[in-house]
Amino acid sequence: MRSGKYIKSELRQRVEALGYETEVVGKHGMWEMPGVPVEAFSSRSQAIREAVGEGASLKSRDVAALDTRKSKQHVDPEIRMAEWMQTLKETGFDIRAYRDAADQRAEIRTQAPGPASQDGPDVQQAVTQAIAGLSERKVQFTYTDVLARTVGILPPENGVIERARAGIDEAISREQLIPLDREKGLFTSGIHVLDELSVRALSRDIMKQNRVTVHPEKSVPRTAGYSDAVSVLAQDRPSLAIVSGQGGAAGQRERGG
């Protein structure tokens, strides 16, 4: 639930940055874009609501989604997009005017001068930089790590620690920082949550296809024989394995590269 709320929040911010308006319409951070007709596309959601009722928990909705799911059929994405556009047209929705209005709002937002800073560098920007720097080096880090790095980014002045603490609390509320214990002394970042979800999705796709992408042209000729342990793994283990290693995002990318 926590990672789902984080993804919804991140997507909402990106949509609003493009000039589109959003509004919260339900629990767990559910939001929609006002003015866009949804009833014509919500037959699946309606079936789930009828099965569990309004205000049901996410777990109940997930179970109902499985119970009411029909067997999937492959549909060409271009055909599906054409069907969606036709459905929108039948509702009378003017998508061109909707996009133009969003573009105008985005342009006004980028041209409007930001408020003058009275307290030096933006605290949230400093916290974001601190989290990004720590995430490059390791997956888990402490509150003290975040605080020390944030204070190091901000100029030395009276009240800097209090400002940094307030910024960290805000990052926790936005789930930019995700506590790993009840005392909120150990954290991971939303960056690593998204990385993990991406790896899980990729692994599911690969296992469904029952194949692995290889690049023979990048292989290095080997003259020595393999050890017994490696030979056993090659014979008995599946073609995909997820390995948990130490290090942050940068280290994981180096291993994956």
Rosetta silent file (secondary structure, phi, psi, omega in degrees, C-alpha in Angstrom):
SEQUENCE: MRSGKYIKSELRQRVEALGYETEVVGKHGMWEMPGVPVEAFSSRSQAIREAVGEGASLKSRDVAALDTRKSKQHVDPEIRMAEWMQTLKETGFDIRAYRDAADQRAEIRTQAPGPASQDGPDVQQAVTQAIAGLSERKVQFTYTDVLARTVGILPPENGVIERARAGIDEAISREQLIPLDREKGLFTSGIHVLDELSVRALSRDIMKQNRVTVHPEKSVPRTAGYSDAVSVLAQDRPSLAIVSGQGGAAGQRERGG
SCORE:     score description
SCORE:     0.000 S_00000001
   1 L     0.000  -39.868 -177.586    0.000    0.000    0.000 S_00000001
   2 H   -63.547  -46.426 -179.312    2.843    2.377    0.890 S_00000001
   3 H   -67.479  -34.061  178.122    4.621    1.931   -2.452 S_00000001
   4 H   -64.470  -42.382  177.963    1.321    2.246   -4.306 S_00000001
   5 H   -64.421  -37.357  179.784    0.551    5.581   -2.620 S_00000001
   6 H   -64.411  -44.545 -178.916    4.045    6.804   -3.439 S_00000001
   7 H   -64.307  -42.136  177.728    3.670    5.951   -7.130 S_00000001
   8 H   -59.861  -42.300 -179.201    0.232    7.632   -7.282 S_00000001
   9 H   -65.084  -43.611  179.675    1.700   10.750   -5.673 S_00000001
  10 H   -63.233  -44.439 -179.390    4.674   10.855   -8.048 S_00000001
  11 H   -64.186  -39.587  179.445    2.447   10.377  -11.102 S_00000001
  12 H   -62.183  -42.421  179.226    0.062   13.076   -9.902 S_00000001
  13 H   -62.571  -39.994  179.947    2.902   15.576   -9.533 S_00000001
  14 H   -68.010  -39.210  178.396    4.130   14.838  -13.056 S_00000001
  15 H   -64.478  -43.932  179.611    0.637   15.201  -14.507 S_00000001
  16 H   -65.783  -32.807  177.924    0.129   18.539  -12.739 S_00000001
  17 H   -64.785  -24.277  177.532    3.521   19.738  -13.999 S_00000001
  18 L   -82.466   -2.435  177.574    2.169   19.267  -17.537 S_00000001
  19 L   101.497   -0.459 -179.197   -0.656   21.705  -16.749 S_00000001
  20 L   -85.435  146.119  177.953   -3.447   19.220  -16.049 S_00000001
  21 L   -90.044  148.242  178.636   -5.694   19.632  -13.026 S_00000001
  22 L  -134.339  161.417  175.920   -6.234   16.768  -10.583 S_00000001
  23 E  -150.377  143.393  178.129   -8.498   16.026   -7.635 S_00000001
  24 E   -75.508  131.368 -175.341   -8.556   13.342   -4.943 S_00000001
  25 L  -124.283   -0.031 -178.345  -11.592   11.079   -5.397 S_00000001
  26 L  -168.103 -171.816 -179.022  -11.069    8.228   -2.961 S_00000001
  27 L   -75.723  167.237  173.006   -8.986    6.561   -0.310 S_00000001
  28 L    60.538   30.717  175.208   -5.318    5.602   -0.540 S_00000001
  29 L    78.763   14.915  178.851   -4.390    8.566   -2.718 S_00000001
  30 L   -66.797  133.859 -179.092   -6.755    7.772   -5.596 S_00000001
  31 E  -142.163  160.764  178.311   -7.111   10.791   -7.910 S_00000001
  32 E  -137.402  170.685  176.471   -8.643   11.730  -11.243 S_00000001
  33 L  -102.126  108.330 -176.344   -8.421   14.538  -13.795 S_00000001
  34 L   -59.841  141.718 -179.853  -11.638   16.593  -13.516 S_00000001
  35 L    97.951  -18.278  179.389  -13.489   17.100  -16.758 S_00000001
  36 L   -91.855  121.500  179.908  -12.396   13.797  -18.287 S_00000001
  37 L   -65.679  132.069 -178.498  -15.324   11.349  -18.591 S_00000001
  38 L  -118.292  -21.386 -176.298  -14.559    8.092  -16.808 S_00000001
  39 H   -59.753  -35.209 -178.476  -17.882    6.272  -16.632 S_00000001
  40 H   -66.690  -18.727 -177.679  -17.553    5.106  -20.221 S_00000001
  41 H  -110.180    1.825 -168.942  -14.303    3.348  -19.308 S_00000001
  42 L  -104.096   28.887  179.144  -15.168    2.100  -15.819 S_00000001
  43 H   -63.001  -37.416  178.260  -17.087   -1.107  -16.550 S_00000001
  44 H   -67.617  -45.255  178.361  -14.349   -3.120  -14.844 S_00000001
  45 H   -62.617  -37.847  179.357  -14.293   -0.832  -11.806 S_00000001
  46 H   -64.283  -38.640  178.825  -18.076   -0.972  -11.607 S_00000001
  47 H   -64.333  -38.612  178.879  -17.986   -4.773  -11.542 S_00000001
  48 H   -68.469  -42.587  179.028  -15.497   -4.689   -8.661 S_00000001
  49 H   -62.263  -39.705  178.742  -17.564   -2.129   -6.717 S_00000001
  50 H   -65.257  -29.790 -178.018  -20.672   -4.251   -7.150 S_00000001
  51 H   -77.537  -36.710 -174.193  -18.763   -7.261   -5.820 S_00000001
  52 H  -115.623  -15.309 -178.753  -17.320   -5.660   -2.660 S_00000001
  53 L    87.822  164.036  179.878  -19.332   -2.470   -2.163 S_00000001
  54 L   -69.677  146.291  176.254  -18.232    1.131   -1.735 S_00000001
  55 L    76.247   14.985  179.668  -15.438    1.888    0.733 S_00000001
  56 L   -70.599  156.776  179.592  -13.961   -1.612    0.637 S_00000001
  57 L   -70.954  163.506  177.662  -10.325   -2.127    1.611 S_00000001
  58 H   -61.104  -37.170 -179.950   -7.589   -2.488   -0.993 S_00000001
  59 H   -63.521  -43.756  178.926   -7.235   -6.163   -0.073 S_00000001
  60 H   -63.790  -39.318  178.999  -10.939   -6.813   -0.674 S_00000001
  61 H   -66.418  -38.198  178.746  -10.782   -4.963   -3.982 S_00000001
  62 H   -63.772  -42.505  178.954   -7.736   -6.992   -5.048 S_00000001
  63 H   -63.775  -44.137  179.185   -9.536  -10.258   -4.269 S_00000001
  64 H   -64.384  -35.096  178.928  -12.633   -9.103   -6.147 S_00000001
  65 H   -62.674  -37.845  177.956  -10.467   -8.043   -9.079 S_00000001
  66 H   -71.343  -40.485 -177.501   -9.127  -11.589   -9.335 S_00000001
  67 H   -67.132  -33.737 -175.482  -12.560  -13.168   -8.931 S_00000001
  68 L   -97.379    1.643 -176.097  -14.169  -11.014  -11.621 S_00000001
  69 L   -75.045  134.170  174.901  -11.257  -11.040  -14.070 S_00000001
  70 L   -93.409  160.211  179.016  -11.873  -12.539  -17.467 S_00000001
  71 L   -61.048  135.223 -176.271   -9.212  -14.302  -19.486 S_00000001
  72 L   -77.414  144.156  175.675   -6.988  -11.763  -21.185 S_00000001
  73 L  -123.792  139.701 -179.090   -6.850  -11.467  -24.935 S_00000001
  74 L   -70.876  128.467  177.930   -4.071   -9.771  -26.843 S_00000001
  75 L  -126.018  132.045  178.747   -5.227   -6.503  -28.396 S_00000001
  76 L   -59.883  129.296 -177.991   -3.069   -4.384  -30.660 S_00000001
  77 H   -56.230  -37.243 -179.662   -2.196   -1.158  -28.751 S_00000001
  78 H   -67.340  -37.887  177.828   -3.013    1.014  -31.767 S_00000001
  79 H   -66.608  -43.110  179.871   -6.429   -0.607  -32.117 S_00000001
  80 H   -63.673  -40.560  178.587   -7.120   -0.155  -28.398 S_00000001
  81 H   -63.254  -40.766  178.171   -6.076    3.504  -28.558 S_00000001
  82 H   -62.991  -38.346  177.995   -8.400    4.072  -31.522 S_00000001
  83 H   -64.594  -42.603  179.399  -11.242    2.483  -29.534 S_00000001
  84 H   -63.206  -43.752 -179.580  -10.558    4.760  -26.553 S_00000001
  85 H   -64.051  -37.335  178.116  -10.476    7.868  -28.724 S_00000001
  86 H   -66.879  -39.783  177.565  -13.763    6.864  -30.335 S_00000001
  87 H   -62.405  -43.005  176.929  -15.327    6.314  -26.906 S_00000001
  88 H   -61.018  -43.200 -179.266  -14.185    9.788  -25.826 S_00000001
  89 H   -61.208  -39.148 -178.940  -15.592   11.289  -29.003 S_00000001
  90 H   -67.446  -25.729  177.682  -18.969    9.650  -28.376 S_00000001
  91 H   -80.463   -9.912 -178.196  -19.146   11.278  -24.934 S_00000001
  92 L    87.923    8.159 -178.794  -18.669   14.705  -26.517 S_00000001
  93 L   -74.700  129.383  179.949  -15.311   15.265  -24.837 S_00000001
  94 L   -97.157   94.316 -174.940  -13.066   17.704  -26.746 S_00000001
  95 H   -69.667  -30.542  179.617   -9.592   16.334  -26.125 S_00000001
  96 H   -65.377  -46.094  178.622   -7.886   18.992  -28.257 S_00000001
  97 H   -64.433  -36.155  179.459   -9.370   21.833  -26.210 S_00000001
  98 H   -63.874  -43.284  178.705   -8.499   19.952  -23.013 S_00000001
  99 H   -67.408  -41.688 -179.826   -4.863   19.632  -24.069 S_00000001
 100 H   -60.550  -41.926  179.229   -4.664   23.264  -25.183 S_00000001
 101 H   -64.079  -39.705  178.178   -5.945   24.441  -21.795 S_00000001
 102 H   -65.430  -41.336  178.728   -3.362   22.276  -20.019 S_00000001
 103 H   -61.299  -39.828  179.280   -0.575   23.637  -22.237 S_00000001
 104 H   -64.901  -42.676  178.834   -1.606   27.199  -21.381 S_00000001
 105 H   -64.219  -40.581  179.484   -1.572   26.464  -17.642 S_00000001
 106 H   -65.064  -39.229  179.908    1.844   24.820  -17.911 S_00000001
 107 H   -66.407  -42.549  178.043    3.241   27.794  -19.842 S_00000001
 108 H   -62.466  -39.744 -178.547    1.901   30.279  -17.290 S_00000001
 109 H   -65.141  -40.102 -179.025    3.372   28.203  -14.476 S_00000001
 110 H   -72.785  -28.075 -178.225    6.843   28.126  -16.043 S_00000001
 111 H   -86.158  -22.176 -177.692    6.806   31.872  -16.768 S_00000001
 112 L   -69.372  131.496  179.192    5.544   32.953  -13.348 S_00000001
 113 L   -68.582  139.734  179.059    8.392   34.107  -11.070 S_00000001
 114 L   -75.453  159.420  179.988    8.870   31.997   -7.988 S_00000001
 115 L   -64.696  141.826  179.486    8.580   33.518   -4.515 S_00000001
 116 L   -66.417  134.875 -178.360   11.710   35.182   -3.240 S_00000001
 117 L   -79.514  128.389  178.675   13.515   33.004   -0.745 S_00000001
 118 L  -102.212  -13.948 -173.791   13.844   34.527    2.693 S_00000001
 119 L  -117.802   26.823  179.989   15.547   31.570    4.364 S_00000001
 120 L    79.181 -154.951 -178.062   18.365   30.762    1.959 S_00000001
 121 L   -57.083  148.346 -179.922   18.382   27.557   -0.127 S_00000001
 122 L   -63.700  127.804 -176.743   15.151   25.580   -0.277 S_00000001
 123 H   -65.192  -42.561 -178.851   15.102   23.011    2.508 S_00000001
 124 H   -63.548  -36.060  176.666   13.177   20.434    0.493 S_00000001
 125 H   -64.616  -39.954  178.043   15.683   20.705   -2.321 S_00000001
 126 H   -64.611  -41.941  178.285   18.488   20.107    0.175 S_00000001
 127 H   -64.014  -42.356  178.889   16.686   17.063    1.600 S_00000001
 128 H   -60.888  -43.221  177.878   16.095   15.714   -1.912 S_00000001
 129 H   -63.459  -39.800  179.342   19.783   16.108   -2.738 S_00000001
 130 H   -63.623  -44.525 -179.989   20.720   14.380    0.505 S_00000001
 131 H   -64.273  -43.100 -179.789   18.409   11.433   -0.195 S_00000001
 132 H   -62.644  -42.575  179.650   19.666   11.111   -3.768 S_00000001
 133 H   -64.373  -42.551  178.293   23.290   11.144   -2.624 S_00000001
 134 H   -67.208  -37.996 -178.501   22.700    8.504    0.039 S_00000001
 135 H   -66.106  -27.660  177.797   20.663    6.343   -2.361 S_00000001
 136 H   -68.380  -24.562 -173.770   23.585    6.259   -4.784 S_00000001
 137 H  -102.404  -30.662 -176.983   25.738    4.637   -2.102 S_00000001
 138 L  -156.978  161.851 -176.935   23.416    2.326   -0.176 S_00000001
 139 L   -83.698  -35.897 -179.120   19.888    0.963    0.015 S_00000001
 140 L  -119.283  144.657  177.419   19.291    1.703    3.711 S_00000001
 141 E  -151.903  161.367 -174.134   20.413    4.702    5.734 S_00000001
 142 E   -93.263  166.705  175.308   19.678    6.240    9.125 S_00000001
 143 H   -59.325  -40.414  179.535   17.907    9.406   10.133 S_00000001
 144 H   -61.874  -38.129  177.305   21.265   10.761   11.276 S_00000001
 145 H   -58.791  -47.899 -177.950   22.710   10.133    7.807 S_00000001
 146 H   -65.799  -43.137 -178.439   19.950   12.177    6.170 S_00000001
 147 H   -63.491  -46.053 -177.734   20.130   14.939    8.767 S_00000001
 148 H   -63.137  -42.918 -179.161   23.914   15.285    8.575 S_00000001
 149 H   -69.054  -38.563  178.963   23.962   15.417    4.786 S_00000001
 150 H   -64.269  -45.774  178.683   21.062   17.894    4.660 S_00000001
 151 H   -61.688  -35.403  178.727   22.715   20.197    7.198 S_00000001
 152 H   -66.428  -26.500  179.184   25.923   19.983    5.180 S_00000001
 153 H   -81.103  -37.427 -178.538   24.088   21.272    2.090 S_00000001
 154 L   -75.968  153.395  178.483   22.371   24.169    3.871 S_00000001
 155 L   -69.363  144.178  179.569   24.362   27.282    4.872 S_00000001
 156 L   -69.506  115.676  179.868   25.529   27.361    8.515 S_00000001
 157 L  -159.444  167.509 -179.748   23.152   29.618   10.393 S_00000001
 158 L   -61.659  134.989  177.023   20.946   29.657   13.461 S_00000001
 159 L    83.382    7.564 -175.953   18.087   27.162   13.296 S_00000001
 160 H   -65.510  -36.093 -179.427   19.559   25.116   10.440 S_00000001
 161 H   -67.554  -41.326  178.550   19.077   21.810   12.282 S_00000001
 162 H   -63.243  -41.102  177.994   15.420   22.580   13.030 S_00000001
 163 H   -63.790  -40.350  179.590   14.852   23.505    9.374 S_00000001
 164 H   -65.628  -42.470  178.448   16.533   20.298    8.256 S_00000001
 165 H   -61.904  -41.977  178.671   14.413   18.202   10.635 S_00000001
 166 H   -63.374  -39.023  178.249   11.236   19.866    9.359 S_00000001
 167 H   -65.887  -37.917  177.955   12.303   19.149    5.792 S_00000001
 168 H   -67.137  -41.580  176.924   12.954   15.503    6.604 S_00000001
 169 H   -59.564  -39.346  178.200    9.535   15.191    8.268 S_00000001
 170 H   -65.884  -39.873  178.336    7.975   16.603    5.108 S_00000001
 171 H   -64.221  -35.308  177.139    9.899   14.092    2.975 S_00000001
 172 H   -67.505  -42.357 -179.274    8.578   11.279    5.183 S_00000001
 173 H   -65.642  -30.643  178.130    4.992   12.518    4.834 S_00000001
 174 L   -85.765   -1.886 -178.787    5.409   12.592    1.024 S_00000001
 175 L    62.458   26.862  168.311    6.919    9.073    1.193 S_00000001
 176 L   -74.053  -34.367  169.753   10.074   10.324   -0.443 S_00000001
 177 E  -109.311  131.471 -175.722   11.688    8.754    2.613 S_00000001
 178 E  -117.712  112.967 -179.272   10.190    5.409    3.658 S_00000001
 179 E   -64.872  141.862  177.320   10.713    4.260    7.286 S_00000001
 180 L  -107.480   -1.027  176.375   11.819    0.665    7.774 S_00000001
 181 L  -144.617  165.025 -176.181   11.137    0.590   11.524 S_00000001
 182 L   -66.747  -31.775 -177.999    8.550    1.976   13.923 S_00000001
 183 L   -77.335   -6.438 -178.013   10.994    4.426   15.490 S_00000001
 184 L    55.465   47.461  176.376   11.695    5.967   12.059 S_00000001
 185 L  -107.231  -17.892 -179.473   15.417    5.638   12.564 S_00000001
 186 E  -125.990  134.388 -172.920   16.162    3.549    9.469 S_00000001
 187 E  -133.636  160.527  160.131   14.981    4.466    5.987 S_00000001
 188 E  -126.472  176.904 -176.353   15.040    3.593    2.343 S_00000001
 189 E  -114.346  160.570  175.863   14.075    5.939   -0.471 S_00000001
 190 H   -59.653  -26.662  177.818   11.303    6.002   -3.044 S_00000001
 191 H   -58.762  -46.557 -177.732   14.025    5.583   -5.667 S_00000001
 192 H   -71.723  -32.343  176.969   14.795    2.076   -4.411 S_00000001
 193 H   -63.040  -46.051  178.952   11.096    1.189   -4.093 S_00000001
 194 H   -64.948  -39.079  177.474   10.515    2.082   -7.744 S_00000001
 195 H   -60.468  -43.573 -178.729   13.670    0.179   -8.761 S_00000001
 196 H   -64.883  -42.696  178.990   12.422   -2.909   -6.917 S_00000001
 197 H   -63.876  -37.796  179.203    8.974   -2.695   -8.501 S_00000001
 198 H   -65.516  -41.844  179.556   10.564   -2.317  -11.948 S_00000001
 199 H   -65.567  -41.000  179.074   12.761   -5.381  -11.392 S_00000001
 200 H   -62.734  -44.200  179.319    9.783   -7.420  -10.184 S_00000001
 201 H   -62.663  -42.032  179.497    7.727   -6.440  -13.227 S_00000001
 202 H   -64.291  -41.801 -178.835   10.627   -7.280  -15.541 S_00000001
 203 H   -64.911  -38.780  178.360   11.194  -10.638  -13.872 S_00000001
 204 H   -63.841  -42.161  179.738    7.505  -11.553  -14.203 S_00000001
 205 H   -63.151  -42.851 -178.232    7.535  -10.692  -17.898 S_00000001
 206 H   -66.341  -42.158 -178.921   10.678  -12.725  -18.521 S_00000001
 207 H   -67.650  -34.136  176.532    9.388  -15.757  -16.625 S_00000001
 208 H   -65.286  -39.773 -179.520    6.081  -15.625  -18.523 S_00000001
 209 H   -77.260  -17.176  179.775    7.952  -15.579  -21.823 S_00000001
 210 L    56.552   44.492  177.766   10.269  -18.336  -20.541 S_00000001
 211 L  -151.237  161.621  179.516   13.271  -16.801  -22.226 S_00000001
 212 L  -128.421  135.500  177.605   16.320  -14.725  -21.396 S_00000001
 213 L   -79.426  125.396  179.199   17.838  -11.980  -23.523 S_00000001
 214 L  -124.534  158.792  179.978   21.508  -12.686  -24.255 S_00000001
 215 L  -130.140   87.119 -177.808   24.159  -10.817  -26.203 S_00000001
 216 H   -57.496  -32.880 -176.768   26.712  -13.274  -27.656 S_00000001
 217 H   -65.952  -19.089 -179.928   28.701  -10.439  -29.210 S_00000001
 218 H   -96.294    0.057 -176.676   29.492   -9.140  -25.721 S_00000001
 219 L   -71.827  152.814  178.475   30.660  -12.492  -24.360 S_00000001
 220 L  -109.920  122.887 -179.791   34.256  -13.007  -23.228 S_00000001
 221 L   -57.251  138.841 -178.593   35.951  -16.272  -24.323 S_00000001
 222 L  -121.069  129.130 -179.533   36.787  -18.497  -21.350 S_00000001
 223 L   -98.836  -33.306 -178.866   39.610  -21.014  -21.380 S_00000001
 224 L   -79.817  152.958  178.973   39.442  -22.296  -17.800 S_00000001
 225 L   -76.059  160.917  178.639   36.769  -24.745  -16.712 S_00000001
 226 L   -82.282  153.780  176.983   33.895  -23.813  -14.440 S_00000001
 227 L   -71.409  164.580  179.850   33.838  -24.833  -10.788 S_00000001
 228 H   -60.959  -38.640 -178.233   31.544  -27.627   -9.626 S_00000001
 229 H   -63.903  -44.432  179.474   29.250  -25.123   -7.896 S_00000001
 230 H   -64.985  -38.956  179.318   28.792  -23.027  -11.025 S_00000001
 231 H   -62.482  -41.124  179.006   28.168  -26.147  -13.114 S_00000001
 232 H   -64.977  -43.320  178.810   25.419  -27.287  -10.722 S_00000001
 233 H   -61.766  -40.908 -178.663   23.773  -23.859  -10.792 S_00000001
 234 H   -65.726  -30.046 -177.094   23.868  -23.795  -14.578 S_00000001
 235 H   -86.220  -39.740 -167.503   22.180  -27.198  -14.772 S_00000001
 236 H  -105.270  -14.993 -173.789   19.599  -27.029  -12.006 S_00000001
 237 L   -98.191  155.294  177.949   18.634  -23.392  -11.507 S_00000001
 238 L   -65.566  164.530 -174.501   16.134  -21.279  -13.476 S_00000001
 239 L   -74.216  -11.910 -179.480   17.396  -18.893  -16.099 S_00000001
 240 L  -123.228  133.654  176.483   16.509  -15.825  -14.019 S_00000001
 241 L  -138.755  139.160  176.657   17.756  -15.008  -10.549 S_00000001
 242 L  -105.176  122.269 -175.911   17.345  -11.853   -8.463 S_00000001
 243 L  -111.112  129.723  176.157   20.349  -11.199   -6.251 S_00000001
 244 L   -93.342  118.929 -177.476   20.264   -8.857   -3.268 S_00000001
 245 L  -125.381  163.440  178.206   23.609   -7.124   -2.927 S_00000001
 246 L   -77.475  156.504  178.214   25.104   -4.378   -0.831 S_00000001
 247 L   112.531  163.577 -178.463   25.426   -0.866   -2.183 S_00000001
 248 L   -91.393 -159.128 -176.271   23.154    1.834   -3.476 S_00000001
 249 H   -62.580  -38.770 -178.898   21.638    2.582   -6.849 S_00000001
 250 H   -64.404  -43.270  179.202   24.997    3.332   -8.458 S_00000001
 251 H   -64.171  -39.938  179.232   26.472    0.037   -7.315 S_00000001
 252 H   -64.631  -39.188  178.963   23.477   -1.937   -8.541 S_00000001
 253 H   -65.184  -37.748  179.271   23.699   -0.279  -11.955 S_00000001
 254 H   -65.383  -39.638  177.877   27.398   -1.139  -12.193 S_00000001
 255 H   -66.194  -42.278 -178.425   26.672   -4.784  -11.391 S_00000001
 256 H   -69.993  -27.375 -178.560   23.772   -4.875  -13.888 S_00000001
 257 L   -70.908    0.000    0.000   25.833   -3.208  -16.624 S_00000001
